[in-house]
Structures are given as C-alpha cells and as structure tokens.
Amino acid sequence: MVGTLRFAHPTNLPPPCRFLPAACSGPSRPSLKCRRMLTLRPYMSTDFDALYAISLATADAGADASRLYHDKHLVGAIYSAPYATLDPDLVVVAADEEGVGGFVLGAVDTVSWEERLERSWWPQLRWRYPAPDPEARGGWTPDQRRISMIHNPERAPIQVAREFPAHLHLNLLPRLQGRGVGTRLFHAWLRLANARGASAIHARINRANARAMAFWSRMGFRPITLPELSEGRTVWMGRS
Ligand SMILES: CC(C)(COP(=O)(O)OP(=O)(O)OC[C@H]1O[C@@H](n2cnc3c(N)ncnc32)[C@H](O)[C@@H]1OP(=O)(O)O)[C@@H](O)C(=O)NCCC(=O)NCCS
C-alpha cells in the first residue's frame, strides 16, 4: 500500500482498493486460499515484467502459452507492454501477496492508438525482430507468427473502431480467475475510460476462449455482426 501512495492516481481512479474476492463471501467458511487479500491499484513501472509474464501465461486462448514461445517477451510486446509504456495511466493491476497477477489496459480511441503504435512502438520492435520469410509462412514457428504481427499488425476493422472506438485487454493469472477480480478490474478501467470520454468499447476474443466470451457477455458486450467480419478465429464484441 505504501508503495502505491508514492504515485499520483490518474483522474477518477479510486484509491487502491482492497477486498476479499467475491467467491470468499457467503455463509460458508472461506478456505485459506479464499482469504487472500487483493489490491486493485494503478500501474507502476515496477509492474512491467509482470505484465509480460501474465500476457504469456494467458496467450493460448486464455491458457498458458509459455511452452509455445522461445522468446518470452513477444506476446507482451504486442498485447500489454505498449499500453504500459505509452499510456500507463490507463492501466490498472490486481495484486495479492504473491505479486501482480492481473491487469486491465486499453485505449479510448482505437484508430489514433493504432497510428500511435505505428509511430512510437512498432519501429523499434521491427528493428529488433526482422520479418520472417513470407515464402516459408506454412512452417512459421509461433515466435515467427508473432513477429509477423509486429510487421503487419492486425488492425481493428474500421466499422468496429467507428462504432465502438475504445478497446481493452483484461488478463488474470489462474490463481485470480473465477473470483470476481475480472469484473472489478473491468469496472475500474471503465471509470478511467469514461473520465476520458469513452463511451462504446470493443474487445477482441479468440473464438476458442469460451470463458472469455462468457465473461464479456456478462460485462454487457455483444458479438458484433457485420458482413465484413469473416468467421475467423477472432470474435469482436462491443458494448455501448
Ligand atoms: C476471462 C477472465 C478475464 C474473466 O475474469 P474472472 O475474474 O475470471 O471473471 P469473474 O469471476 O469476474 O466472472 C464474471 C463473469 O464471467 C463469467 N465467467 C467467468 N469465468 C467463467 C467460466 N469459467 N465459465 C463460464 N463463465 C465464466 C461468468 O458469467 C461470471 O459471472 P458469474 O460469476 O455471475 O457467473 C479471466 O478468467 C482471465 O483472465 N482469463 C485468462 C485470460 C483471458 O482469457 N482474458 C480475456 C482475453 S479476451
């Protein structure tokens, strides 16, 4: 707690809040695991490595992807590090006594965010990770597929970005899942995003991640059905 007080809170983010996860409340006596205290607080630069680790630990349709990647930083370099670097005030983390185990982050205007990444994020990574040979695409390793994404980032379809301009990512390590932490992180992020004028939001979900789809549905997101969106591995969901 003391550490968090050294940092100014972004506008509208409540002070760090400590709570017992929802699964612990109720008439039955909580288990030892359940008594774990949790803090939601603004991101600090010392959380950077944890963001990479959480990204990797949830990158296989919500499950651990560490066995798939040789370079353990590639997933985070795409999905979490740019947000923490370029817009840290819009990042909230969940921490327990084992450390940071979850985050929510995003952007209020997806189109301008993607332009900003082109200017300020992808160039350094493209220099560091040369593009894989397109002729060998069929045999690319998972690392090479992610590196290809760095060179050719998948942009949100323009119809999605117009109708639901904001977007977010929310990831928890298994020890924090299924205990109401995602719900609380989402609402903490929503307050920050609303204070910056966000209204409609979208999330990009791997179709194989049934738990995530159930979660976003519960948070008020609905599948975006546009003729332009193919039946690919990505499901786009929006909330207005
Ligand atoms: C998906 C995720 C963010 C959900 O967060 P969470 O803290 O586990 O979810 P909550 O406990 O707040 O649950 C909220 C609602 O989500 C749904 N939900 C959560 N876990 C679920 C599961 N295993 N199966 C079905 N629905 C589930 C339920 O509707 C639940 O509401 P209820 O408890 O009233 O039934 C979290 O599990 C996670 O980070 N998973 C790995 C990474 C990931 O997949 N991120 C999303 C990428 S798009």
The ligand as an SDF file (V2000), in Angstrom:
LIG
                    3D

 48 50  0  0  0  0  0  0  0  0999 V2000
  -11.7080  -14.1790  -18.7590 C   0  0  0  0  0  0  0  0  0  0  0  0
  -11.3290  -13.5070  -17.4220 C   0  0  0  0  0  0  0  0  0  0  0  0
  -10.8610  -12.0880  -17.7060 C   0  0  0  0  0  0  0  0  0  0  0  0
  -12.5820  -13.4490  -16.5410 C   0  0  0  0  0  0  0  0  0  0  0  0
  -12.2410  -12.8550  -15.3050 O   0  0  0  0  0  0  0  0  0  0  0  0
  -12.6860  -13.5660  -13.9420 P   0  0  0  0  0  0  0  0  0  0  0  0
  -12.2400  -12.7640  -12.8060 O   0  0  0  0  0  0  0  0  0  0  0  0
  -12.2140  -14.9760  -14.0220 O   0  0  0  0  0  0  0  0  0  0  0  0
  -14.2800  -13.4920  -14.0750 O   0  0  0  0  0  0  0  0  0  0  0  0
  -15.3010  -13.1580  -12.8760 P   0  0  0  0  0  0  0  0  0  0  0  0
  -15.0130  -14.0540  -11.7260 O   0  0  0  0  0  0  0  0  0  0  0  0
  -15.2860  -11.6900  -12.6360 O   0  0  0  0  0  0  0  0  0  0  0  0
  -16.6900  -13.6140  -13.5170 O   0  0  0  0  0  0  0  0  0  0  0  0
  -17.5770  -12.7170  -14.1520 C   0  0  0  0  0  0  0  0  0  0  0  0
  -18.4880  -13.4930  -15.0580 C   0  0  0  0  0  0  0  0  0  0  0  0
  -17.7390  -14.0750  -16.1360 O   0  0  0  0  0  0  0  0  0  0  0  0
  -18.3140  -15.3590  -16.4610 C   0  0  0  0  0  0  0  0  0  0  0  0
  -17.3180  -16.3850  -16.2170 N   0  0  0  0  0  0  0  0  0  0  0  0
  -16.1650  -16.2620  -15.5210 C   0  0  0  0  0  0  0  0  0  0  0  0
  -15.4860  -17.4330  -15.5430 N   0  0  0  0  0  0  0  0  0  0  0  0
  -16.2340  -18.3020  -16.2370 C   0  0  0  0  0  0  0  0  0  0  0  0
  -16.0770  -19.6680  -16.6140 C   0  0  0  0  0  0  0  0  0  0  0  0
  -15.0080  -20.3900  -16.2680 N   0  0  0  0  0  0  0  0  0  0  0  0
  -17.0520  -20.2320  -17.3510 N   0  0  0  0  0  0  0  0  0  0  0  0
  -18.1480  -19.5430  -17.7370 C   0  0  0  0  0  0  0  0  0  0  0  0
  -18.3480  -18.2410  -17.3950 N   0  0  0  0  0  0  0  0  0  0  0  0
  -17.4110  -17.6400  -16.6780 C   0  0  0  0  0  0  0  0  0  0  0  0
  -19.4980  -15.5540  -15.5650 C   0  0  0  0  0  0  0  0  0  0  0  0
  -20.6520  -15.0570  -16.2470 O   0  0  0  0  0  0  0  0  0  0  0  0
  -19.1820  -14.6540  -14.3970 C   0  0  0  0  0  0  0  0  0  0  0  0
  -20.3180  -14.1700  -13.7670 O   0  0  0  0  0  0  0  0  0  0  0  0
  -20.9610  -15.0170  -12.5310 P   0  0  0  0  0  0  0  0  0  0  0  0
  -19.8400  -15.2460  -11.5650 O   0  0  0  0  0  0  0  0  0  0  0  0
  -22.0180  -14.0960  -12.0080 O   0  0  0  0  0  0  0  0  0  0  0  0
  -21.4820  -16.2770  -13.1340 O   0  0  0  0  0  0  0  0  0  0  0  0
  -10.2250  -14.3100  -16.6740 C   0  0  0  0  0  0  0  0  0  0  0  0
  -10.6930  -15.5880  -16.3980 O   0  0  0  0  0  0  0  0  0  0  0  0
   -8.9130  -14.3980  -17.4370 C   0  0  0  0  0  0  0  0  0  0  0  0
   -8.0950  -13.5110  -17.3520 O   0  0  0  0  0  0  0  0  0  0  0  0
   -8.7160  -15.4910  -18.1910 N   0  0  0  0  0  0  0  0  0  0  0  0
   -7.4540  -15.7100  -18.9100 C   0  0  0  0  0  0  0  0  0  0  0  0
   -7.1210  -14.5990  -19.8950 C   0  0  0  0  0  0  0  0  0  0  0  0
   -8.2580  -14.2900  -20.8280 C   0  0  0  0  0  0  0  0  0  0  0  0
   -8.8590  -15.1730  -21.3960 O   0  0  0  0  0  0  0  0  0  0  0  0
   -8.5040  -12.9930  -20.9850 N   0  0  0  0  0  0  0  0  0  0  0  0
   -9.5240  -12.4950  -21.8830 C   0  0  0  0  0  0  0  0  0  0  0  0
   -8.9770  -12.3490  -23.2330 C   0  0  0  0  0  0  0  0  0  0  0  0
  -10.1920  -11.6700  -24.3470 S   0  0  0  0  0  0  0  0  0  0  0  0
  1  2  1  0
  2  3  1  0
  2  4  1  0
  2 36  1  0
  4  5  1  0
  5  6  1  0
  6  7  2  0
  6  8  1  0
  6  9  1  0
  9 10  1  0
 10 11  2  0
 10 12  1  0
 10 13  1  0
 13 14  1  0
 14 15  1  0
 15 16  1  0
 15 30  1  0
 16 17  1  0
 17 18  1  0
 17 28  1  0
 18 19  1  0
 18 27  1  0
 19 20  2  0
 20 21  1  0
 21 22  1  0
 21 27  2  0
 22 23  1  0
 22 24  2  0
 24 25  1  0
 25 26  2  0
 26 27  1  0
 28 29  1  0
 28 30  1  0
 30 31  1  0
 31 32  1  0
 32 33  2  0
 32 34  1  0
 32 35  1  0
 36 37  1  0
 36 38  1  0
 38 39  2  0
 38 40  1  0
 40 41  1  0
 41 42  1  0
 42 43  1  0
 43 44  2  0
 43 45  1  0
 45 46  1  0
 46 47  1  0
 47 48  1  0
M  END
$$$$
